[in-house]
Each structure stands twice: as structure tokens, then as C-alpha cells.
Amino acid sequence: MAASNGRQKTARDMILSLALIGIAALVVYFLAIPHDDDAPDLKRVDYRVELLTARRAVSYPVAAPEGLPSTWKATSVRFQGENSDRWHLGFQTPDGQYVQVEQSTQKPADFIDEAGQGASATKRTDRIGDRTWTRYTGGRYDALVLQDTPGSTTVVAGTASFTELKKMAAALKMR
């Protein structure tokens, strides 16, 4: 009888110990480990130097926005002269989405697929200012594509809505 009672105490003690360890782990998880579900605050970048460099280096008119509200935050910029004179400018929209402006002298079909993250052309176009943009959907990004830029292809793409993509396209000045 005594041996059976000892085993019950051991099993009960083990279960209580596991329960206490579980409670302690939950307390540590909820109190000691930060849980921030918000997206990190992205640093604003100044793209003026790269824009001037690109405009001096390429044969096509380089696109950059003018007049966007300050709530649109430039977050990335790249000019790759060795890679089909590729221009990239990325922005975070006021509601936290992403919009990028991409230009290149690369073969249009390949460039559009890459810049649009696999989006496919639709039959829908948008007249924005004096330019006609073709909508692309279905990939990781939605996109607006302008193929009649002299010497290059221009893509405005991202996770943002077409309304936001059109705002960016309308703000673009090509020089």
C-alpha cells in the first residue's frame, strides 16, 4: 500500500511541477517578450542624389514624383547603370502599403514580369494625365505599365490599391 501511495505522490508532484513550469512560461511569454504587431517604422530616404545621377547617366527620361504629400515616405532608391540602366524608387503610402517606380531598358516582357512580381496584363487601361497606363494584376503586386516612354519601360507597382498606384503615376515627372 505504501509503495502505491508513493507512486501517486510522485506522479501528482510531476504534474504539478509541469503545470507550474507551463504557467511560468506563459507569464514570461506575455510579459517579458515584446509583442508588437505593427510594421516597423521605415526610415525615410533622400533620393535626390541618385535621381540626378540616373538622369545624367541614362538616355531615357527618368521618372520621379513631384508634389506627393509628405505622408508618402520614400524608403528605397537604386540606380543600376550596369543592369539595363535600371531605376528603382520605393515608397510607403500613408496607409502603410508599398509602391515602387521601376524603369529599365531591359526587354519589356521580362522587365514587366520582374517589376510586377508576376502580374499579368489586363485589357483595362487608365488615362493618367497625357499618358495611357495598362493595368496588370494577379501577381504579388498590382501594376500600372507605361511602355511608350522613349527608350525604356516604366512600371508603377506594389501592394497598394490601384487608386494609390494611380496617385503615384499622376505625380511622376519624367526628365
ABEGO torsion letter per residue (X at the ends): XAAAAAAAAAAAAAAAAAAAAAAAAAAAAAAABBBBABBBBBBBBBAAAAAAAAAAABABBBBBBBGBBAABBBABBBBBAABGGBBBBBBBBAAGBBBBBBBBABBAAAAAAAAAGGBBBBABBBBBEABBBBBBBGBABBBBBBAABBGBBBBBBEABBAAAAAAAAAABBBX
